């Protein structure tokens, strides 16, 4: 129960990696808030997890929703920035609307959510932020330009926030997953996701639980002297 008495907010927590994180965090004793855009799926996800878990509907691409989420979440000790858009399109085919939606969610929403929650962490003298990024933030993959650029921005924010918030006791790190077998990714990327997995040294895609374990580690007291780092949970993708 290494997260006992901690309050955690996991964005995009109704499916995939976020849902796997919520299950692990609740198992370790945290009171967990999960967010998502679909209220029915969110309620079902929260009800299906043993522990203290509640759902708050929020679309991080909507700037009006971010302050409302901050108010509804209350005091948060651990923030997992997992919600993301991940469009697949070659640069010459990229639609402006999808570009804007990706950066609105992956960067702007994430940025102002953290900015709203960090003052409370600093006032209490402790906190942890884990940003879920991607292997392709530092690796060229055709069709991933907008997604990878948005996540590269988040990895830059990870380093900046570690420097800004560290003196106040708040740690900030990233987990960079490789291709992961989730319904959302498969719907957007299809067989390409499996092809990426087969190209890795481990030769497969990740299971959401495997990524969630890395997130849990960085959020936990076991990572008490780690900040400003990117943990590559990518099956060796960053090694080749």
C-alpha positions in Angstrom: 0.0 0.0 0.0 2.8 2.4 -0.9 0.3 5.1 -2.1 -1.9 5.0 1.0 -3.3 8.5 2.0 -2.4 9.9 -1.5 -4.8 11.5 -3.8 -4.1 10.7 -7.5 -5.6 12.2 -10.7 -5.2 10.1 -13.9 -6.3 11.8 -17.1 -7.6 9.5 -19.8 -8.2 6.9 -17.1 -11.2 5.1 -18.6 -9.3 2.9 -21.0 -5.9 1.6 -22.0 -2.8 2.7 -20.1 -4.8 5.1 -17.9 -7.2 2.5 -16.8 -4.3 0.1 -16.0 -2.7 2.9 -13.9 -6.0 3.5 -12.0 -6.2 -0.2 -11.1 -2.6 -0.3 -9.8 -2.9 3.0 -7.9 -6.1 2.0 -6.2 -4.5 -1.4 -5.3 -1.7 0.5 -3.7 -4.1 2.5 -1.5 -4.5 5.8 -3.4 -7.8 7.7 -3.7 -8.1 7.9 -7.5 -9.9 10.3 -9.8 -10.1 9.3 -13.4 -11.1 11.5 -16.3 -12.4 10.9 -19.7 -14.8 12.4 -22.3 -17.4 9.6 -22.3 -19.5 9.7 -19.1 -21.0 6.2 -19.5 -17.6 4.6 -20.1 -16.1 6.6 -17.2 -18.7 5.4 -14.7 -18.3 1.8 -15.8 -14.5 2.1 -15.5 -14.7 3.5 -12.0 -17.3 0.9 -10.9 -15.1 -1.9 -12.2 -12.0 -1.0 -10.0 -11.7 -2.2 -6.4 -10.9 0.7 -4.1 -11.6 4.4 -3.8 -12.1 5.5 -7.4 -14.3 8.2 -8.9 -14.9 9.5 -12.4 -14.9 13.2 -13.4 -15.9 14.0 -17.0 -13.4 16.3 -18.6 -12.2 17.1 -22.2 -8.7 18.5 -21.8 -8.9 20.1 -25.2 -11.6 22.4 -23.8 -10.0 25.2 -21.8 -13.2 25.8 -19.9 -13.1 22.2 -18.7 -9.6 22.4 -17.2 -10.4 24.8 -14.3 -13.6 22.9 -13.6 -11.6 19.7 -13.3 -9.1 21.3 -11.0 -11.9 22.4 -8.7 -13.6 19.0 -8.8 -10.4 17.0 -8.2 -9.5 18.9 -5.0 -6.1 18.4 -3.4 -4.0 16.1 -5.6 -0.7 14.5 -4.6 0.0 12.6 -7.8 -0.9 13.7 -11.3 -0.7 11.3 -14.2 -1.0 13.1 -17.5 -2.1 10.3 -19.8 -5.0 11.7 -21.9 -3.9 12.2 -25.5 -4.9 12.4 -29.1 -2.8 10.3 -31.4 -3.7 11.0 -35.0 -2.0 9.0 -37.8 -1.3 11.0 -40.9 1.6 11.8 -43.1 2.5 15.5 -43.0 1.2 16.3 -46.4 -2.2 14.7 -45.5 -2.5 16.2 -41.9 -5.8 18.1 -41.3 -5.6 21.3 -39.4 -8.5 20.3 -37.1 -6.7 17.2 -36.0 -3.5 19.1 -35.5 -5.1 21.6 -33.3 -7.1 19.0 -31.3 -3.9 17.1 -30.6 -1.9 20.1 -29.3 -5.0 21.4 -27.4 -5.2 18.1 -25.5 -1.6 16.8 -25.4 0.1 20.1 -24.6 -2.2 23.0 -23.7 -4.6 21.0 -21.6 -1.8 19.1 -19.8 0.1 22.3 -19.2 -2.7 24.3 -17.6 -3.9 21.3 -15.6 -0.5 20.9 -14.0 -0.2 24.7 -13.5 -3.5 24.6 -11.6 -2.6 21.7 -9.4 1.0 22.3 -8.6 0.5 25.3 -6.3 -1.3 22.9 -3.9 1.6 20.4 -4.1 4.1 23.1 -3.4 2.2 24.4 -0.5 2.1 20.9 1.0 5.8 20.3 0.2 5.4 17.2 -1.8 4.0 15.8 -5.0 4.7 13.8 -8.1 3.8 14.3 -11.8 4.2 11.6 -14.4 3.7 12.5 -18.0 2.9 9.6 -20.4 4.8 10.5 -23.6 5.9 8.0 -26.4 8.8 6.3 -27.9 8.3 8.4 -31.1 8.9 11.6 -29.2 12.6 10.9 -29.9 12.3 8.6 -32.9 11.2 9.3 -36.5 8.1 7.3 -37.5 6.2 8.2 -40.7 2.7 9.3 -40.0 3.4 10.2 -36.4 4.5 13.8 -36.9 1.9 15.7 -35.0 1.6 13.2 -32.2 5.4 12.8 -31.8 5.9 16.6 -31.8 3.3 17.1 -29.1 4.9 14.5 -26.9 8.4 15.9 -27.5 7.0 19.2 -26.2 5.8 17.3 -23.1 9.2 15.8 -22.5 10.6 19.3 -22.7 8.1 20.4 -20.1 9.1 17.5 -17.9 12.6 18.8 -17.6 11.5 22.4 -17.1 9.0 21.5 -14.4 11.5 19.3 -12.7 13.8 22.4 -12.4 11.0 24.7 -11.4 9.1 22.5 -8.9 11.9 20.4 -7.4 12.9 22.9 -4.8 9.4 22.7 -3.5 9.4 18.9 -3.2 7.6 18.1 -6.4 9.1 15.5 -8.7 8.3 15.4 -12.5 9.1 12.5 -14.8 7.9 10.9 -18.0 7.2 7.4 -19.1 7.8 6.9 -22.9 5.9 3.8 -24.0 6.6 1.9 -27.1 3.7 0.6 -29.2 1.1 -0.6 -26.8 -1.9 -2.9 -27.5 -4.9 -0.7 -26.6 -8.3 -0.3 -28.3 -7.7 3.4 -29.0 -4.3 2.9 -30.6 -5.5 -0.1 -32.7 -8.5 1.9 -33.9 -6.2 4.8 -35.1 -3.1 2.9 -36.2 -4.4 -0.6 -37.0 -1.8 -3.2 -38.1 0.9 -0.5 -38.1 1.0 -0.7 -34.3 1.7 -4.4 -34.4 4.4 -3.9 -37.1 6.1 -1.4 -34.9 6.0 -3.9 -32.0 7.6 -6.6 -34.2 10.4 -4.3 -35.1 11.5 -3.9 -31.4 14.2 -5.9 -29.8 11.6 -7.6 -27.7 9.5 -8.3 -30.8 6.1 -7.4 -29.6 3.7 -4.6 -28.4 3.4 -3.8 -24.7 0.4 -4.6 -22.5 -1.1 -1.6 -20.8 -0.3 -3.0 -17.4 3.4 -3.1 -18.3 3.4 0.7 -18.9 1.3 1.3 -15.8 3.9 -0.4 -13.7 6.5 2.1 -14.9 4.1 5.0 -14.1 3.5 3.6 -10.6 7.2 3.3 -9.9 7.9 7.0 -10.8 4.9 8.1 -8.8 5.9 6.1 -5.7 8.3 6.7 -2.9 10.7 4.2 -4.5 11.5 6.9 -7.1 12.1 9.6 -4.4 15.4 10.8 -5.9 14.3 10.7 -9.5 13.1 13.8 -11.3 13.4 15.3 -14.8 13.9 11.8 -16.3 12.3 9.9 -19.1 11.8 6.2 -18.5 11.7 4.4 -21.8 9.2 1.5 -21.5 9.5 0.6 -25.2 10.7 -2.9 -25.6 14.2 -1.7 -26.5 12.9 0.7 -29.2 15.1 3.6 -28.0 18.2 1.3 -28.2 18.1 0.9 -32.0 
